[in-house]
Amino acid sequence: MKIAVANKTDKQNRYQEVIEKFNQAKESGFYFEALWILYGIFEDRSDDIYVILEIATYSANGKLLPIENRVPDLRKILHLPNAKTDGWFSTLYEKLLKLENLVTRLLNERIDKDNDSEYAQELFEKVNRLEKAKKQATIDILKHLNNLSKDDWRSKRNKLMHSLVQVGTNINNRELKLLVDEGELLFRELDLVIEIIRGKPDNVALCEKRLTSVKERNG
């Protein structure tokens, strides 16, 4: 899902509207609606980091695609010399997995100033400017996001969505609420990672506050 807007301010306003709709749906017990909204903003936010880092851009139909002249750099950093790029951003899991691998490599490998492109060197410098605690927090959160998006939260969400049309299946509101709570936590974690990487202290502080609030509210 791509939230289509004209400019940055419009997107911020649109996000605020969508988050308010999510909060209203959750508070009213409309958990399927809350899950649908949550997954949409999760997908869109996971796209944002690749656009921010100038790794990918949107095609005319809204599909996230690697920027052609960035592909050699990404293949080198990710140690994927012959990998096809068609499916790199095809699913939420693939996007999060690539992001985790990218950040981990950038933090653990050295810049080759003789052979790395100017863009690759800028990426190394950007990620390695992070404070030590922020670096570790970023890696820890990305690992958590990957584990839950692949093996737990995503599979439970899919199972519950499919149960809507299965005869004889009871929809458990408690399970739905727990899934919404868990997804909200994942989204706030992703939001924090993106702002840490962007390097905007005020935004990082705000995201940390929001994440803490979600943890406290959801118990």
Secondary structure as the mmCIF struct_conf table of DSSP 4:
data_model
#
loop_
_struct_conf.conf_type_id
_struct_conf.id
_struct_conf.beg_label_comp_id
_struct_conf.beg_label_asym_id
_struct_conf.beg_label_seq_id
_struct_conf.end_label_comp_id
_struct_conf.end_label_asym_id
_struct_conf.end_label_seq_id
BEND BEND1 ALA A 6 ASN A 7
HELX_RH_AL_P HELX_RH_AL_P1 LYS A 8 GLU A 27
TURN_TY1_P TURN_TY1_P1 SER A 28 GLY A 29
HELX_RH_AL_P HELX_RH_AL_P2 TYR A 31 ILE A 52
TURN_TY1_P TURN_TY1_P2 LEU A 53 GLU A 54
BEND BEND2 ILE A 55 ILE A 55
STRN STRN1 ALA A 56 TYR A 58
TURN_TY1_P TURN_TY1_P3 ALA A 60 ASN A 61
BEND BEND3 GLY A 62 GLY A 62
STRN STRN2 LEU A 64 PRO A 66
HELX_RH_3T_P HELX_RH_3T_P1 GLU A 68 ARG A 70
HELX_RH_AL_P HELX_RH_AL_P3 VAL A 71 ILE A 77
TURN_TY1_P TURN_TY1_P4 LEU A 78 HIS A 79
TURN_TY1_P TURN_TY1_P5 PRO A 81 ASN A 82
BEND BEND4 THR A 85 THR A 85
TURN_TY1_P TURN_TY1_P6 ASP A 86 PHE A 89
BEND BEND5 SER A 90 THR A 91
HELX_RH_AL_P HELX_RH_AL_P4 LEU A 92 ASN A 108
BEND BEND6 GLU A 109 GLU A 109
TURN_TY1_P TURN_TY1_P7 LYS A 113 ASN A 115
BEND BEND7 ASP A 116 ASP A 116
HELX_RH_AL_P HELX_RH_AL_P5 GLU A 118 ASN A 128
TURN_TY1_P TURN_TY1_P8 ARG A 129 ARG A 129
BEND BEND8 LEU A 130 LEU A 130
HELX_RH_AL_P HELX_RH_AL_P6 LYS A 132 ASN A 147
HELX_RH_PI_P HELX_RH_PI_P1 LEU A 148 ASP A 152
HELX_RH_AL_P HELX_RH_AL_P7 TRP A 153 SER A 163
TURN_TY1_P TURN_TY1_P9 LEU A 164 VAL A 165
BEND BEND9 GLN A 166 GLN A 166
TURN_TY1_P TURN_TY1_P10 VAL A 167 GLY A 168
HELX_LH_PP_P HELX_LH_PP_P1 THR A 169 ILE A 171
HELX_RH_AL_P HELX_RH_AL_P8 ASN A 173 ARG A 198
TURN_TY1_P TURN_TY1_P11 GLY A 199 GLY A 199
HELX_RH_AL_P HELX_RH_AL_P9 PRO A 201 ASN A 218
#
